[in-house]
Amino acid sequence: MTVTITPTRDLDACFALRREVFMREQGFSQAEEFDGKDGDAIHLLATERGEPVGTARVFPAEGRIGRICVLARARGTGLGAKLVRAGMDLLRERGAPRAVLDAQTRAMGFYEKLGFTAEGADFDDGGVPHRRMTCPL
């Protein structure tokens, strides 16, 4: 799988991916998924042969990565890890000392393999348990 990950202004593509993964597959509502913060983020778009397959959003001022998602057909290929690393690279370039994300607890092992460590207690986000995780940059 040859994938390109770049910052994008094509929010329609990013939003379509998030609707598919977070709303259709995972059951998050429109209000939960679209929190009004997208205008403050740098959006990363992963494409394979020009087709969108994954996205993430990055907030350099906060050192935060979020809304990381990959279409079902592209999972298990390493794309999720590439998206997280691209977000970390962007944060590093912008001078962030660490990366922060809120992981669904079922995905914590994935983030641990990328160097993230859990902090604090679980919390509810849209009915799904999450935990804050950080990684030094």
Backbone hydrogen bonds in HBPLUS format (Angstrom, degrees):
<---DONOR---> <-ACCEPTOR-->    atom                        ^
c    i                          cat <-CA-CA->   ^        H-A-AA   ^      H-
h    n   atom  resd res      DA  || num        DHA   H-A  angle D-A-AA Bond
n    s   type  num  typ     dist DA aas  dist angle  dist       angle   num
A0004-THR N   A0047-THR O   2.90 MM  43  5.35 159.5  1.94 152.9 159.0     1
A0047-THR N   A0004-THR O   2.83 MM  43  5.35 156.8  1.88 151.4 158.7     2
A0006-THR N   A0045-LEU O   3.15 MM  39  5.61 159.0  2.19 142.4 144.4     3
A0045-LEU N   A0006-THR O   2.89 MM  39  5.61 161.8  1.93 153.3 157.1     4
A0008-THR N   A0043-HIS O   2.82 MM  35  5.67 149.4  1.92 157.4 161.3     5
A0011-LEU N   A0009-ARG O   2.87 MM   2  5.58 131.0  2.11 108.3  93.1     6
A0014-CYS N   A0010-ASP O   3.35 MM   4  6.75 162.5  2.38 146.9 151.6     7
A0015-PHE N   A0011-LEU O   2.73 MM   4  5.84 166.5  1.75 157.0 160.8     8
A0016-ALA N   A0012-ASP O   2.94 MM   4  6.05 152.3  2.02 143.0 150.5     9
A0017-LEU N   A0013-ALA O   3.15 MM   4  6.41 156.9  2.20 147.5 152.6    10
A0018-ARG N   A0014-CYS O   3.04 MM   4  6.34 160.2  2.08 149.7 155.4    11
A0019-ARG N   A0015-PHE O   2.81 MM   4  6.02 152.6  1.88 149.5 157.2    12
A0020-GLU N   A0016-ALA O   3.07 MM   4  6.27 160.5  2.11 145.1 149.9    13
A0021-VAL N   A0017-LEU O   2.96 MM   4  6.21 173.5  1.96 158.6 159.3    14
A0022-PHE N   A0018-ARG O   2.82 MM   4  5.40 138.7  1.99 135.1 147.1    15
A0023-MET N   A0019-ARG O   3.15 MM   4  4.85 128.6  2.43 108.9 123.2    16
A0024-ARG N   A0019-ARG O   2.83 MM   5  6.23 164.1  1.85 167.0 172.6    17
A0025-GLU N   A0020-GLU O   3.05 MM   5  6.33 148.4  2.15 147.3 156.6    18
A0026-GLN N   A0021-VAL O   3.16 MM   5  6.43 136.0  2.36 140.9 153.5    19
A0028-PHE N   A0022-PHE O   2.93 MM   6  5.69 164.4  1.95 150.9 145.9    20
A0027-GLY N   A0023-MET O   3.01 MM   4  4.68 133.6  2.24 113.7 121.9    21
A0033-GLU N   A0029-SER O   2.95 MM   4  6.17 160.7  1.98 152.7 157.9    22
A0034-PHE N   A0030-GLN O   2.89 MM   4  5.90 167.8  1.91 155.0 158.7    23
A0040-ASP N   A0037-LYS O   3.03 MM   3  5.58 155.2  2.09 116.9 124.3    24
A0041-ALA N   A0038-ASP O   3.21 MM   3  5.28 163.4  2.24 106.6 111.7    25
A0042-ILE N   A0058-VAL O   2.84 MM  16  5.11 165.4  1.87 150.4 154.8    26
A0058-VAL N   A0042-ILE O   2.80 MM  16  5.11 155.4  1.86 145.5 154.1    27
A0044-LEU N   A0056-ALA O   2.82 MM  12  5.24 173.1  1.82 157.6 160.0    28
A0056-ALA N   A0044-LEU O   3.21 MM  12  5.24 145.6  2.34 134.8 137.1    29
A0046-ALA N   A0054-GLY O   2.78 MM   8  4.82 177.1  1.78 142.4 141.5    30
A0053-VAL N   A0046-ALA O   2.82 MM   7  5.66 168.0  1.83 155.2 155.1    31
A0048-GLU N   A0051-GLU O   2.88 MM   3  5.21 155.9  1.94 144.2 146.9    32
A0051-GLU N   A0048-GLU O   2.97 MM   3  5.21 165.6  1.99 115.0 117.7    33
A0071-LEU N   A0053-VAL O   2.87 MM  18  5.44 167.7  1.89 154.2 157.0    34
A0055-THR N   A0069-CYS O   2.93 MM  14  5.57 152.3  2.01 151.9 159.6    35
A0069-CYS N   A0055-THR O   2.92 MM  14  5.57 161.6  1.96 159.7 162.1    36
A0057-ARG N   A0066-GLY O   2.81 MM   9  5.31 167.8  1.82 156.2 156.6    37
A0066-GLY N   A0057-ARG O   2.83 MM   9  5.31 157.0  1.88 158.4 162.2    38
A0059-PHE N   A0064-ARG O   2.80 MM   5  5.06 167.5  1.81 153.1 156.0    39
A0062-GLU N   A0059-PHE O   3.07 MM   3  5.53 135.9  2.27 113.1 124.5    40
A0063-GLY N   A0059-PHE O   2.90 MM   4  5.89 123.0  2.23 146.2 162.1    41
A0064-ARG N   A0059-PHE O   3.15 MM   5  5.06 158.0  2.20 137.8 136.4    42
A0063-GLY N   A0060-PRO O   3.14 MM   3  4.84 138.9  2.32  92.1 104.1    43
A0100-VAL N   A0063-GLY O   2.75 MM  37  5.94 141.8  1.89 155.1 163.7    44
A0065-ILE N   A0100-VAL O   2.94 MM  35  6.27 156.3  2.00 167.7 172.7    45
A0074-ALA N   A0071-LEU O   2.93 MM   3  5.47 153.1  2.00 117.7 126.1    46
A0075-ARG N   A0072-ALA O   3.24 MM   3  5.33 166.6  2.26 107.9 111.9    47
A0082-LYS N   A0078-GLY O   3.05 MM   4  6.34 153.3  2.12 147.7 155.9    48
A0083-LEU N   A0079-LEU O   2.88 MM   4  6.18 153.0  1.95 154.2 161.3    49
A0084-VAL N   A0080-GLY O   3.03 MM   4  6.35 161.6  2.07 150.8 155.3    50
A0085-ARG N   A0081-ALA O   2.89 MM   4  6.10 166.0  1.91 151.9 156.0    51
A0086-ALA N   A0082-LYS O   2.88 MM   4  6.02 151.4  1.96 143.4 151.5    52
A0087-GLY N   A0083-LEU O   2.96 MM   4  6.23 154.1  2.03 147.2 154.1    53
A0088-MET N   A0084-VAL O   2.86 MM   4  6.19 154.3  1.93 150.6 158.4    54
A0089-ASP N   A0085-ARG O   2.81 MM   4  6.04 156.3  1.86 148.6 155.1    55
A0090-LEU N   A0086-ALA O   3.01 MM   4  6.22 157.2  2.07 144.9 150.6    56
A0091-LEU N   A0087-GLY O   2.98 MM   4  6.25 157.8  2.03 147.5 153.5    57
A0092-ARG N   A0088-MET O   2.85 MM   4  6.05 160.0  1.89 151.1 157.0    58
A0093-GLU N   A0089-ASP O   2.89 MM   4  6.13 160.0  1.93 150.7 155.8    59
A0094-ARG N   A0090-LEU O   3.09 MM   4  6.32 138.8  2.27 139.3 150.1    60
A0094-ARG N   A0091-LEU O   3.10 MM   3  5.07 126.1  2.40  93.8 108.1    61
A0096-ALA N   A0091-LEU O   2.96 MM   5  5.29 163.3  1.99 150.4 145.4    62
A0095-GLY N   A0092-ARG O   3.01 MM   3  5.11 161.5  2.05 107.1 111.8    63
A0137-LEU N   A0097-PRO O   2.91 MM  40  5.40 171.6  1.92 134.8 132.0    64
A0099-ALA N   A0135-CYS O   2.78 MM  36  5.16 161.9  1.82 150.9 154.8    65
A0135-CYS N   A0099-ALA O   2.90 MM  36  5.16 142.2  2.04 145.6 152.4    66
A0101-LEU N   A0133-MET O   2.96 MM  32  5.44 154.8  2.02 156.5 160.2    67
A0133-MET N   A0101-LEU O   2.81 MM  32  5.44 157.6  1.86 168.0 170.6    68
A0103-ALA N   A0131-ARG O   2.91 MM  28  5.40 148.5  2.01 155.0 145.9    69
A0131-ARG N   A0103-ALA O   2.82 MM  28  5.40 144.2  1.95 145.9 157.7    70
A0107-ALA N   A0104-GLN O   2.76 MM   3  5.41 156.4  1.82 123.0 131.1    71
A0105-THR N   A0129-PRO O   2.93 MM  24  5.80 168.1  1.95 134.6 137.2    72
A0108-MET N   A0105-THR O   3.25 MM   3  5.20 170.0  2.26 107.1 109.3    73
A0110-PHE N   A0107-ALA O   3.09 MM   3  5.43 125.2  2.40 107.0 120.1    74
A0111-TYR N   A0107-ALA O   3.38 MM   4  6.83 156.9  2.44 152.6 158.0    75
A0112-GLU N   A0108-MET O   2.85 MM   4  6.11 153.8  1.92 154.3 162.9    76
A0113-LYS N   A0109-GLY O   3.14 MM   4  6.35 151.4  2.23 145.3 150.8    77
A0114-LEU N   A0111-TYR O   2.95 MM   3  5.08 141.6  2.10 100.8 112.7    78
A0116-PHE N   A0111-TYR O   3.10 MM   5  5.45 162.7  2.13 142.2 137.3    79
A0115-GLY N   A0112-GLU O   2.97 MM   3  5.11 163.0  2.00 110.5 113.9    80
A0117-THR N   A0134-THR O   2.76 MM  17  5.40 152.3  1.84 148.5 155.8    81
A0134-THR N   A0117-THR O   2.95 MM  17  5.40 154.6  2.02 142.7 146.8    82
A0119-GLU N   A0132-ARG O   2.84 MM  13  5.51 154.0  1.91 159.1 154.4    83
A0123-PHE N   A0130-HIS O   2.80 MM   7  5.28 151.4  1.88 142.3 150.6    84
A0130-HIS N   A0123-PHE O   2.74 MM   7  5.28 154.7  1.80 156.1 165.1    85
A0125-ASP N   A0128-VAL O   3.03 MM   3  5.31 154.6  2.10 135.7 143.5    86
A0128-VAL N   A0125-ASP O   3.16 MM   3  5.31 158.5  2.21 105.7 112.4    87
